[in-house]
Amino acid sequence: MTLDDIARELELVELVPPNEVERAAEVTRGYASDLLSDVLAHAPAGGVLVTLQVHLNVIAVAGHADLAAVIFAGGRRPDDEVVAKAVDEGLALYGCEADTFEIAGRLYALGVKGSRA
């Protein structure tokens, strides 16, 4: 499943578009957490993160964890400073009105498994 496939299937709002390589890359793993130290320790490289957190530290953690994208759940949206940092880092960002539980379940149904699957 590619980022484009995921965005289309989950009806995500593209906040920072992925580059062409990211669009075509297979995303097979995901992680859902609002505790950023947990994300650093357990999120799978190349995966997607689902979170409620919308501050700058999310971008830094996503970069260190080598994530493909971040999905902000519950209708939350980062401010312009966070979006600008994601653009600088080349990190795709998406927004979704659904809550974290629903997004994680829909990702799983699409074949995106957890970090330990």
C-alpha positions as CSV (number, residue, x, y, z in Angstrom):
1,M,0.0,0.0,0.0
2,T,1.5,3.4,-1.0
3,L,1.0,6.7,0.7
4,D,-1.3,7.8,-2.1
5,D,-3.3,4.6,-1.7
6,I,-3.6,5.2,2.1
7,A,-4.5,8.9,1.6
8,R,-7.2,8.0,-0.9
9,E,-8.7,5.1,1.1
10,L,-8.8,7.0,4.4
11,E,-9.8,10.3,2.7
12,L,-6.9,12.0,4.3
13,V,-6.3,15.8,3.9
14,E,-2.8,16.3,2.4
15,L,-1.1,18.9,4.6
16,V,2.5,18.4,3.3
17,P,2.5,16.3,0.1
18,P,4.9,13.4,-0.1
19,N,7.6,13.6,-2.8
20,E,7.3,11.3,-5.8
21,V,9.6,8.5,-4.3
22,E,7.5,8.6,-1.1
23,R,4.2,8.4,-3.0
24,A,5.3,5.2,-4.7
25,A,7.0,3.5,-1.7
26,E,5.2,0.6,-0.1
27,V,4.1,1.3,3.5
28,T,3.6,-1.9,5.3
29,R,3.8,-0.8,8.9
30,G,2.3,1.8,11.2
31,Y,2.3,3.0,14.7
32,A,-0.2,5.0,16.9
33,S,1.0,6.9,19.9
34,D,1.0,10.3,21.5
35,L,4.0,9.6,23.7
36,L,6.9,10.6,21.5
37,S,9.5,8.7,23.5
38,D,7.4,5.6,22.7
39,V,7.4,6.5,19.0
40,L,11.2,6.8,19.1
41,A,11.6,3.4,20.7
42,H,9.0,1.5,18.7
43,A,7.8,3.1,15.5
44,P,8.9,1.1,12.4
45,A,11.2,2.9,9.9
46,G,9.3,3.7,6.7
47,G,6.0,3.5,8.5
48,V,3.2,5.9,9.3
49,L,2.5,7.5,12.6
50,V,-1.0,8.3,13.8
51,T,-1.1,10.9,16.6
52,L,-3.0,13.7,18.2
53,Q,0.2,15.7,18.9
54,V,0.6,18.6,16.5
55,H,3.8,20.4,17.8
56,L,7.3,20.7,16.4
57,N,8.7,17.8,18.4
58,V,6.5,15.4,16.3
59,I,8.5,16.4,13.2
60,A,11.8,15.9,14.9
61,V,10.8,12.5,16.3
62,A,9.4,11.4,12.9
63,G,12.7,12.3,11.3
64,H,14.7,10.4,13.9
65,A,12.4,7.4,13.5
66,D,12.7,7.6,9.7
67,L,8.9,7.6,9.3
68,A,7.3,8.0,5.9
69,A,4.4,10.2,7.1
70,V,2.4,11.5,10.0
71,I,-1.3,11.4,10.2
72,F,-2.9,13.8,12.7
73,A,-6.1,12.3,14.1
74,G,-9.3,13.8,15.5
75,G,-9.4,16.8,13.2
76,R,-6.2,18.3,14.7
77,R,-4.0,20.4,12.5
78,P,-0.5,21.6,13.0
79,D,0.3,25.3,12.8
80,D,2.3,27.0,10.0
81,E,5.6,26.6,11.8
82,V,5.2,22.9,12.1
83,V,4.1,22.5,8.5
84,A,7.1,24.6,7.3
85,K,9.5,22.3,9.3
86,A,7.9,19.2,7.8
87,V,8.5,20.7,4.3
88,D,12.1,21.4,5.2
89,E,12.5,17.8,6.5
90,G,10.7,16.3,3.5
91,L,8.1,14.7,5.8
92,A,4.6,14.0,4.5
93,L,1.8,15.2,6.8
94,Y,-1.9,14.3,6.6
95,G,-4.9,15.2,8.6
96,C,-8.0,13.1,9.3
97,E,-11.3,13.8,11.1
98,A,-11.5,10.3,12.4
99,D,-10.1,9.4,15.8
100,T,-6.9,7.4,16.4
101,F,-8.7,4.1,17.0
102,E,-10.6,4.3,13.8
103,I,-7.6,5.3,11.7
104,A,-5.5,2.5,13.1
105,G,-8.3,0.0,12.5
106,R,-8.8,1.2,8.9
107,L,-5.0,1.0,8.2
108,Y,-4.9,-2.5,9.6
109,A,-7.8,-3.5,7.4
110,L,-5.8,-2.1,4.4
111,G,-2.9,-4.4,5.3
112,V,-0.8,-2.0,7.2
113,K,0.4,-3.9,10.2
114,G,1.9,-2.8,13.5
115,S,5.6,-2.6,14.4
116,R,5.6,-6.1,15.8
117,A,3.4,-7.8,13.3
